[in-house]
Amino acid sequence: MDMRSVQHQALVNEWKERILAQRNSGQNVRQWCEKNGEKEGNYYYWLKVIRNEVLITTNLPAASAKTASFVELPSKSNAVRPESSNHDICAVVHLSALRLEIHNGASADTLGSILAILRPLC
């Protein structure tokens, strides 16, 4: 491994820690970058580099890196939802520190927008 590769890997490891810290901070990217003296452009650049390296090491093409799947949710009588008193939730999506609740009656446009936003994150 040459010096350039070693330096690149060190930066990748450093940015993995930074990205994890941002996600665990509860702050959005802009707030976290301002607080930590980072440029948003650098944050998103390294996020893309890390994602691409993960795709390469797993030998998955970008389009099929993550496929959608569905799970059956328990009926309302059996469901336990300590975080929410709202019982009209039809789906819950967990992605790292993100929790997204989709309620019954959500429009097709709303669901399409949610999927469009989540697709690049998965």
NUVO-748994 format. One record per residue (C-alpha): x negated, y negated, z negated. Coordinates in steps of 0.001 Angstrom, whole numbers, padded with zeros to 6 digits, always signed. Last residue first. Example, Ala and Ser with C-alpha at 12.3 -4.5 7.8 and 13.67 -1.06 7.14 Angstrom:
REM residues 2
-013670+001060-007140/-012300+004500-007800/
//
This chain:
REM residues 122
+030192-003516-001845/+029763-007271-002149/+030229-007958+001575/+033662-006228+001527/+034884-007933-001678/+035840-011270-000100/+037552-009731+002930/+039329-007242+000667/+040695-010041-001531/+041835-012031+001519/+043626-009014+002962/+045324-008353-000380/+046523-011963-000537/+047788-011850+003048/+049602-008564+002367/+051377-010260-000504/+050949-009229-004126/+054290-007884-005363/+052826-005638-008003/+049721-007203-009499/+046102-006775-008504/+043659-007000-011393/+040027-007782-010604/+037278-007110-013127/+033827-008372-012189/+030745-007607-014309/+029541-004910-011906/+032493-004288-009593/+035645-003036-011320/+038913-003100-009348/+042254-002728-011133/+045434-001778-009322/+049246-001971-009748/+049405-004464-012601/+053006-005243-013607/+052532-004502-017293/+051029-007813-018442/+049843-007479-022040/+046273-007276-020880/+042954-006255-022330/+044364-003342-024399/+045881-001690-021340/+046869+001887-022124/+048960+003554-019451/+051105+006567-020245/+054554+004920-019916/+053304+002725-017081/+052390+005770-015015/+048714+006640-014759/+046821+005244-011783/+046008+007499-008866/+042666+006739-007326/+041860+005233-003979/+038651+005120-002033/+037022+002586+000205/+033729+003403+001797/+030425+001867+000808/+027293+001952+002927/+029349+002665+006032/+028901-000609+007920/+025364-001207+006636/+024079+002142+007881/+023075+004471+005069/+019569+005899+004771/+019574+005492+000965/+016191+003747+001014/+017229+001530+003920/+020548+000516+002369/+018834-000281-000937/+016247-002355+000907/+019011-004299+002643/+020757-005034-000653/+017494-006245-002194/+016703-008540+000736/+020271-009931+000750/+020179-010708-002977/+016730-012196-002464/+018031-014661+000133/+021152-015392-001944/+019097-016455-004977/+016585-018381-002876/+019410-020339-001210/+020959-021059-004591/+017748-022758-005669/+016509-021809-009126/+015966-024082-012127/+017562-021685-014610/+020580-023808-015611/+021166-024991-012049/+020839-021451-010690/+023241-020058-013291/+025849-022713-012605/+025657-022210-008831/+025742-018414-009111/+028836-018340-011333/+028310-017981-015041/+029314-014994-017176/+025648-014373-017899/+025659-010655-017038/+025789-011310-013294/+023097-013966-013553/+020816-011713-015617/+021275-008885-013104/+020296-011235-010301/+017238-012390-012233/+016156-008812-013038/+016515-007731-009414/+014659-010915-008490/+011593-009909-010490/+011620-006386-009060/+011874-007719-005498/+009117-010241-006221/+006791-007493-007475/+007672-005370-004439/+006752-008228-002103/+003437-008805-003883/+002565-005102-003624/+003563-005023+000037/+001384-008070+000796/-001557-006514-001061/-001494-003345+001034/+000000+000000+000000/
//
